[in-house]
Amino acid sequence: MSDKYIIFGATGSIGSSLAKKLKDSGRDIHLVARNEESVQQLASQLDSAYTVADVLENNFIEKVKSDIPEAKGLAYCVGSIDLKPFRMVKEQDLNNCMKLNLYSAVEAIKGYQESLKKNKGSIVLFSTVAAQRGFTNHAIIASAKAAVEGLTVSIAAEFAPNIRVNCIAPSLTNSKIAEPMLKNKVLAEGIAKAHPLKRLGEGQDSAALAKFLLTDESSWMTGQIIAVDGGRSKLS
């Protein structure tokens, strides 16, 4: 049995936090990211294997599988923040967002479906609070992430009882992709105050749950969409 845990988007805020938590708990990890310098640095820090691959490229999964043929767990921590007024949304915007967040996640899962089944594995996907809570200018990303939630429950049903599939829906998290929004301190403080817990998310907030869902600690959980959002989806 392979006990490797693959993290796509491993150099992001959540992906890197998850990698550290898995490594600290004695798990064997494999990092996947598109920026060679960043993933090399993280891999060196964690003494782990890695693959440089861009999920937007065709056949990216073959490149990853040539380095790591089997897996026990797969976390697709890739994401984007695509914000536009609806009147400015173009078909290409939707296509690009769906490719990054949904289609490539599907390819990653299909690539490891058989080994995950053999290893009684687990898959963790990522959505957003905006998929179920309406926010202005979020039509592109909310549509794509709502599709990820639909994928989660569909394949959780199809893959049971051999592979568990769950999804985490964070609110805004301190990260590289959120930097354009958060560099405005007034805006960042306003967003933080919109959460009942009065702060923005950190990578480790979602990573702690992702580690739980990836491992056998959560062996009786599948098909769940779980919010890690400072209470924003339910209380504000």
C-alpha positions as CSV (number, residue, x, y, z in Angstrom):
1,M,0.0,0.0,0.0
2,S,1.2,3.5,-0.8
3,D,0.8,6.0,2.0
4,K,1.8,9.0,-0.1
5,Y,-0.3,12.2,0.2
6,I,-0.3,14.4,-2.9
7,I,-0.8,18.1,-2.5
8,F,-1.7,20.1,-5.6
9,G,-1.1,23.8,-5.1
10,A,1.5,22.9,-2.4
11,T,3.1,26.4,-2.3
12,G,-0.1,28.3,-1.5
13,S,-1.1,29.4,2.0
14,I,-3.3,26.4,2.6
15,G,-1.3,23.8,0.6
16,S,2.0,24.7,2.4
17,S,0.4,24.6,5.8
18,L,-1.2,21.2,5.0
19,A,2.2,19.9,3.8
20,K,3.8,20.9,7.1
21,K,1.0,19.4,9.2
22,L,1.1,16.1,7.3
23,K,4.9,15.9,7.5
24,D,4.9,16.8,11.3
25,S,2.5,13.9,11.8
26,G,4.9,11.4,10.1
27,R,3.1,11.2,6.8
28,D,4.9,10.9,3.4
29,I,4.0,13.8,1.2
30,H,4.5,14.7,-2.5
31,L,4.3,18.4,-3.4
32,V,2.9,19.6,-6.8
33,A,3.2,23.3,-7.8
34,R,4.0,25.3,-10.9
35,N,6.6,27.6,-9.5
36,E,9.9,25.7,-9.4
37,E,11.8,27.9,-7.1
38,S,9.0,28.0,-4.5
39,V,8.2,24.3,-4.5
40,Q,12.0,23.4,-4.4
41,Q,12.4,25.6,-1.3
42,L,9.4,24.0,0.4
43,A,10.4,20.5,-0.5
44,S,13.9,21.1,0.8
45,Q,12.5,22.5,4.1
46,L,10.2,19.5,4.5
47,D,12.6,16.9,3.0
48,S,9.9,15.8,0.6
49,A,9.6,14.8,-3.1
50,Y,8.0,17.2,-5.5
51,T,6.9,17.8,-9.1
52,V,6.9,21.0,-11.0
53,A,3.6,21.0,-13.0
54,D,1.0,23.6,-14.1
55,V,-2.6,22.3,-13.8
56,L,-3.6,24.5,-16.7
57,E,-1.3,22.6,-19.1
58,N,-2.7,19.6,-21.0
59,N,-1.5,16.2,-19.7
60,F,-0.1,17.7,-16.5
61,I,-1.3,14.6,-14.6
62,E,0.9,12.3,-16.6
63,K,3.9,14.4,-15.5
64,V,2.9,14.0,-11.9
65,K,2.1,10.3,-12.2
66,S,5.6,9.6,-13.7
67,D,7.0,10.9,-10.4
68,I,4.4,9.4,-8.0
69,P,2.3,6.5,-9.5
70,E,0.2,5.8,-6.4
71,A,-1.4,7.7,-3.5
72,K,-3.3,7.3,-0.3
73,G,-4.6,10.8,-0.3
74,L,-5.1,13.7,-2.7
75,A,-5.7,17.4,-1.8
76,Y,-6.4,19.8,-4.6
77,C,-5.5,23.1,-2.9
78,V,-5.5,25.1,-6.2
79,G,-7.7,28.2,-6.3
80,S,-8.3,31.7,-7.6
81,I,-10.1,34.8,-6.7
82,D,-11.9,36.1,-9.9
83,L,-13.9,39.2,-9.1
84,K,-15.8,41.2,-11.7
85,P,-19.2,43.0,-12.0
86,F,-21.6,40.6,-13.7
87,R,-22.0,42.9,-16.7
88,M,-18.3,42.5,-17.4
89,V,-18.1,38.7,-17.2
90,K,-17.0,37.1,-20.4
91,E,-17.3,33.4,-21.4
92,Q,-13.5,33.2,-21.3
93,D,-13.5,34.3,-17.7
94,L,-15.8,31.4,-16.8
95,N,-13.8,28.9,-18.9
96,N,-10.5,29.9,-17.3
97,C,-11.9,29.7,-13.8
98,M,-13.6,26.4,-14.4
99,K,-10.4,24.9,-16.0
100,L,-8.3,25.9,-12.9
101,N,-10.8,25.0,-10.2
102,L,-12.9,22.2,-11.6
103,Y,-11.6,20.5,-14.8
104,S,-8.1,20.1,-13.6
105,A,-9.3,18.8,-10.3
106,V,-11.3,16.2,-12.3
107,E,-8.1,15.2,-14.2
108,A,-6.1,14.9,-11.0
109,I,-8.7,12.7,-9.4
110,K,-9.1,10.5,-12.5
111,G,-5.4,10.1,-12.7
112,Y,-5.3,8.6,-9.1
113,Q,-8.8,7.0,-8.9
114,E,-7.6,3.4,-9.2
115,S,-4.8,3.7,-6.6
116,L,-7.0,5.7,-4.2
117,K,-9.5,2.9,-4.5
118,K,-6.9,0.2,-3.9
119,N,-5.5,2.1,-0.9
120,K,-9.0,3.1,0.6
121,G,-7.9,6.7,0.2
122,S,-9.3,10.1,0.6
123,I,-9.8,13.2,-1.5
124,V,-10.1,16.8,-0.2
125,L,-11.3,19.6,-2.5
126,F,-11.7,23.3,-1.9
127,S,-14.7,25.6,-2.4
128,T,-15.4,29.0,-1.0
129,V,-18.0,30.7,1.3
130,A,-19.2,32.6,-1.8
131,A,-20.6,29.4,-3.3
132,Q,-23.5,29.4,-0.9
133,R,-23.5,32.9,0.5
134,G,-24.1,35.7,-2.1
135,F,-21.4,38.3,-2.5
136,T,-21.2,41.1,-5.1
137,N,-18.8,40.6,-8.0
138,H,-18.3,36.9,-7.2
139,A,-20.3,35.3,-10.1
140,I,-17.2,33.8,-11.8
141,I,-15.5,32.1,-8.8
142,A,-18.8,31.3,-7.0
143,S,-20.1,29.4,-10.1
144,A,-16.8,27.4,-10.4
145,K,-16.6,26.6,-6.7
146,A,-20.3,25.6,-6.6
147,A,-19.5,23.2,-9.4
148,V,-16.7,21.8,-7.1
149,E,-19.2,21.2,-4.4
150,G,-21.5,19.4,-6.8
151,L,-18.5,17.3,-7.9
152,T,-17.7,16.5,-4.3
153,V,-21.1,15.0,-3.4
154,S,-21.4,13.2,-6.8
155,I,-18.1,11.4,-6.7
156,A,-18.4,10.7,-3.0
157,A,-21.5,8.7,-3.8
158,E,-19.9,7.0,-6.8
159,F,-16.6,6.2,-5.0
160,A,-18.1,4.9,-1.8
161,P,-17.2,2.8,0.1
162,N,-13.6,2.7,-1.3
163,I,-12.7,6.4,-1.5
164,R,-13.9,9.2,0.7
165,V,-14.4,12.7,-0.8
166,N,-14.9,15.9,1.2
167,C,-14.7,19.6,0.5
168,I,-13.6,22.6,2.6
169,A,-15.3,26.0,2.0
170,P,-13.0,28.8,3.4
171,S,-13.7,32.5,3.6
172,L,-11.0,35.0,2.6
173,T,-7.6,33.7,3.8
174,N,-4.3,35.5,4.1
175,S,-2.5,34.2,0.9
176,K,-0.7,35.2,-2.2
177,I,-3.9,35.2,-4.3
178,A,-5.7,37.4,-1.8
179,E,-2.8,39.9,-1.6
180,P,-4.2,42.4,-4.2
181,M,-7.3,42.8,-1.9
182,L,-5.5,42.7,1.4
183,K,-2.8,45.2,0.6
184,N,-5.4,47.8,1.2
185,K,-5.4,47.9,5.0
186,V,-8.7,49.6,5.3
187,L,-10.4,47.0,3.1
188,A,-8.7,44.2,4.8
189,E,-9.8,45.4,8.2
190,G,-13.4,45.8,6.9
191,I,-13.5,42.3,5.6
192,A,-12.0,40.9,8.8
193,K,-14.8,42.7,10.8
194,A,-17.5,41.2,8.6
195,H,-16.6,37.8,10.1
196,P,-18.2,37.0,13.6
197,L,-14.7,35.9,14.8
198,K,-13.3,39.3,13.6
199,R,-10.3,38.1,11.7
200,L,-9.3,36.8,8.3
201,G,-8.5,33.2,7.8
202,E,-5.0,31.8,7.9
203,G,-3.7,28.8,5.8
204,Q,-3.4,26.6,8.9
205,D,-7.1,27.1,9.7
206,S,-8.2,25.2,6.6
207,A,-5.1,23.0,6.6
208,A,-5.9,21.5,10.1
209,L,-9.3,20.3,8.8
210,A,-7.8,19.1,5.5
211,K,-5.3,17.0,7.4
212,F,-8.1,15.4,9.4
213,L,-10.2,14.7,6.3
214,L,-7.3,13.2,4.4
215,T,-6.3,10.8,7.1
216,D,-8.1,7.8,8.7
217,E,-9.0,10.1,11.6
218,S,-12.1,11.0,9.6
219,S,-12.8,7.4,8.4
220,W,-16.6,7.8,8.7
221,M,-16.9,11.1,6.8
222,T,-17.6,11.5,3.1
223,G,-19.6,13.8,0.9
224,Q,-19.3,16.8,3.3
225,I,-19.0,20.5,2.4
226,I,-17.5,22.0,5.6
227,A,-17.1,25.8,6.1
228,V,-14.0,27.2,7.7
229,D,-15.0,30.8,7.5
230,G,-15.0,32.6,10.9
231,G,-18.7,32.1,11.1
232,R,-19.4,34.2,8.0
233,S,-21.7,31.7,6.2
234,K,-24.1,31.2,9.2
235,L,-23.8,34.1,11.6
236,S,-23.2,37.3,9.8
